[in-house]
Amino acid sequence: MKKLIGWVLLAALLVPAGRSWAQLSQMSETRRPQKELFAGFAIPTAPQTFKDYYKVGLSLHGQYVIFPTPSLGVSVGAAFEGFTFDGTKFVNDYEAANPGTDFTGLSLSATGSARVIELGVGIRPYLTPPTANNQIFLFGMGTLNFLHDSVTPSVTGPDQYGNTTTISETITDNQTKPGLAAGAGLEIPAGEKFNVIVQALYRDILTKDKSTSFVGLTAGVVF
């Protein structure tokens, strides 16, 4: 009985209040590798033409993260952003920039789209220990980006024979450029087999002439 009491007293000294043996054992373990899938939206910020004529886009991400230490993750992932084109603003700005042109009898329109496919490798320092319920982290990434955008302006009006006709031309641009991404995130328990992750980020792509950048907010699952 004395030995039993002694072990109980020793355990009371070693285990802080409110912390289980399972939590203590987790503190000595590294974080397990995890897969992440999340989606959200991206808002163009630069250059000005990208910001003016492209609307908020859909953002899809997938990552695999390993942990060399409990406080640092290394991620490998891919992402896709797709942006829709504001044709009405494009036409209005074109007409405003050509005040001497007579557009009577003509109908101007424009369609377009832009997309970015990203491959990235990054680091993720954690601000919270592995035993914390909610995990807070920062991240930085180096990226390789495949960009495509196209704009198709069209003019509809009568031809020389009085028939209605449409003339259009598609202008495309394709680039493969490096870039950087940075942000912060929060991981919240949602069950025994997966967590919920929320992430805010800023991306800068070193495109020709001026960098292309946007900010994003995504949410998803970790398993």
Legacy VTK file of the C-alpha trace (Angstrom):
# vtk DataFile Version 3.0
C-alpha trace
ASCII
DATASET POLYDATA
POINTS 223 float
0.000 0.000 0.000
2.823 2.415 0.821
4.383 1.752 -2.574
1.046 2.440 -4.294
0.658 5.710 -2.412
4.220 6.624 -3.360
3.534 6.062 -7.102
0.348 8.138 -6.895
2.191 11.001 -5.238
4.983 10.801 -7.826
2.442 10.922 -10.659
0.777 13.940 -9.074
4.110 15.744 -9.038
4.991 14.831 -12.634
1.633 15.511 -14.287
0.514 19.173 -14.248
-3.135 19.832 -13.480
-5.471 19.274 -16.464
-2.896 17.453 -18.594
-3.333 13.757 -19.409
-0.697 11.085 -19.932
-1.655 11.023 -23.611
-0.932 14.739 -23.919
2.431 14.286 -22.213
3.418 11.533 -24.613
2.369 13.675 -27.600
4.719 16.447 -26.459
7.702 14.186 -27.088
6.485 13.152 -30.537
6.873 14.976 -33.804
3.774 15.970 -35.716
2.556 13.393 -38.176
2.631 14.139 -41.936
-0.700 15.457 -43.149
-2.605 16.012 -46.372
-4.596 19.202 -46.885
-7.326 20.146 -49.343
-8.877 23.605 -49.292
-10.733 26.093 -51.460
-11.720 29.743 -51.362
-11.322 32.948 -53.305
-8.560 35.251 -54.556
-8.716 39.028 -55.037
-6.471 40.691 -57.684
-4.262 43.486 -56.316
-1.675 44.266 -59.035
-0.941 45.354 -61.707
-3.677 47.915 -62.239
-5.083 46.275 -65.394
-5.378 42.946 -63.566
-7.061 44.660 -60.617
-9.427 46.688 -62.853
-10.636 44.063 -65.307
-10.550 40.744 -63.473
-13.036 39.802 -60.779
-12.624 37.740 -57.624
-11.504 34.259 -58.602
-11.915 30.695 -57.397
-8.926 29.261 -55.528
-8.191 25.521 -55.069
-5.220 24.134 -53.121
-3.722 20.788 -52.193
-0.683 20.234 -49.959
1.340 17.534 -48.268
3.176 18.596 -45.124
5.953 16.810 -43.235
7.406 17.902 -39.896
11.183 17.744 -39.319
10.469 19.166 -35.842
7.238 19.703 -33.867
7.447 23.451 -34.491
8.296 23.428 -38.215
6.532 21.967 -41.238
7.757 21.604 -44.823
5.052 21.666 -47.490
4.835 20.573 -51.118
1.703 21.531 -53.012
-0.181 22.782 -56.016
-2.843 25.439 -56.493
-5.205 26.771 -59.128
-6.755 30.231 -59.386
-9.270 31.197 -62.053
-10.437 34.776 -62.619
-13.391 36.004 -64.689
-13.237 39.084 -66.870
-15.248 42.283 -66.428
-16.159 42.926 -70.067
-18.540 45.805 -69.298
-15.835 47.842 -67.586
-13.377 47.059 -70.368
-15.790 48.392 -73.012
-16.719 51.461 -70.959
-13.060 52.350 -70.440
-12.322 51.822 -74.145
-15.127 54.161 -75.171
-14.015 56.752 -72.598
-10.447 56.583 -73.917
-11.636 57.252 -77.502
-14.004 60.231 -77.195
-13.605 61.191 -80.861
-14.747 57.830 -82.206
-18.355 57.483 -83.422
-19.785 54.198 -82.112
-23.298 54.861 -83.434
-24.877 51.659 -84.755
-22.114 49.511 -83.282
-22.248 47.162 -80.315
-18.973 46.625 -78.444
-18.369 43.693 -76.130
-15.465 41.811 -74.609
-14.924 38.459 -72.932
-11.878 37.047 -71.228
-10.408 34.931 -68.478
-7.200 34.389 -66.554
-5.824 31.418 -64.661
-2.757 30.567 -62.626
-1.442 27.066 -61.902
1.122 27.007 -59.115
3.654 24.465 -57.869
5.210 25.361 -54.548
7.583 24.312 -51.770
7.487 26.098 -48.434
8.118 26.179 -44.720
5.533 26.486 -41.955
6.670 27.601 -38.484
4.080 26.889 -35.785
3.348 29.379 -33.021
1.604 26.747 -30.873
2.821 23.427 -29.398
1.556 20.098 -30.816
-0.651 19.600 -27.752
-2.665 22.794 -28.301
-6.223 22.236 -29.517
-6.038 25.081 -32.046
-2.876 25.281 -34.129
-1.650 28.685 -35.347
1.060 28.885 -38.008
2.830 31.155 -40.459
4.098 30.072 -43.861
6.298 31.131 -46.737
6.644 29.485 -50.147
8.688 29.639 -53.288
6.496 28.983 -56.327
6.633 28.231 -60.014
3.597 29.692 -61.800
2.021 28.916 -65.158
-0.113 31.894 -66.213
-2.613 32.199 -69.030
-4.919 35.096 -69.847
-6.992 35.945 -72.871
-9.230 38.824 -73.945
-11.593 38.775 -76.925
-12.986 42.210 -77.906
-15.851 42.139 -80.426
-17.631 44.703 -82.592
-21.096 43.975 -83.992
-22.664 46.192 -86.674
-23.789 46.474 -90.295
-21.305 45.633 -93.020
-21.106 47.348 -96.425
-24.067 45.275 -97.641
-26.273 46.146 -94.683
-25.939 42.757 -93.056
-25.196 42.493 -89.342
-21.758 41.036 -88.747
-19.395 40.567 -85.825
-15.653 41.051 -85.909
-13.568 39.761 -83.012
-9.963 39.002 -82.175
-8.558 36.987 -79.274
-5.410 38.249 -77.590
-3.609 35.702 -75.367
-0.582 35.768 -73.115
1.194 32.768 -71.580
4.020 33.004 -69.066
5.937 30.693 -66.736
7.348 32.716 -63.863
8.694 32.224 -60.322
6.984 33.796 -57.358
6.594 34.003 -53.618
3.701 33.384 -51.236
3.284 34.184 -47.548
0.488 34.078 -45.001
-0.920 32.644 -41.805
-3.357 29.923 -40.875
-5.428 28.309 -38.161
-6.095 24.582 -37.753
-9.087 23.538 -35.624
-10.065 20.002 -34.499
-13.243 18.763 -36.187
-13.209 15.032 -35.461
-10.982 12.058 -34.734
-9.727 11.735 -38.310
-9.599 15.277 -39.667
-9.233 18.949 -38.767
-10.510 22.150 -40.356
-7.965 24.632 -41.706
-8.392 28.336 -42.526
-5.633 30.175 -44.355
-5.017 33.756 -45.523
-2.273 34.390 -48.048
-0.559 36.915 -50.295
1.010 35.827 -53.586
3.412 37.743 -55.792
4.383 36.434 -59.238
7.396 37.954 -60.988
5.735 38.540 -64.343
7.277 40.686 -67.044
7.115 44.485 -66.636
5.203 44.409 -63.320
4.568 41.727 -60.722
1.169 40.069 -60.636
-0.245 39.724 -57.131
-3.414 38.805 -55.290
-4.622 38.003 -51.796
-6.663 34.942 -50.919
-8.702 33.341 -48.186
-9.253 29.580 -48.182
-10.734 26.917 -45.911
-10.621 23.144 -46.020
-9.773 19.890 -44.283
-6.618 18.252 -42.918
-6.330 14.478 -42.676
LINES 1 224
223 0 1 2 3 4 5 6 7 8 9 10 11 12 13 14 15 16 17 18 19 20 21 22 23 24 25 26 27 28 29 30 31 32 33 34 35 36 37 38 39 40 41 42 43 44 45 46 47 48 49 50 51 52 53 54 55 56 57 58 59 60 61 62 63 64 65 66 67 68 69 70 71 72 73 74 75 76 77 78 79 80 81 82 83 84 85 86 87 88 89 90 91 92 93 94 95 96 97 98 99 100 101 102 103 104 105 106 107 108 109 110 111 112 113 114 115 116 117 118 119 120 121 122 123 124 125 126 127 128 129 130 131 132 133 134 135 136 137 138 139 140 141 142 143 144 145 146 147 148 149 150 151 152 153 154 155 156 157 158 159 160 161 162 163 164 165 166 167 168 169 170 171 172 173 174 175 176 177 178 179 180 181 182 183 184 185 186 187 188 189 190 191 192 193 194 195 196 197 198 199 200 201 202 203 204 205 206 207 208 209 210 211 212 213 214 215 216 217 218 219 220 221 222
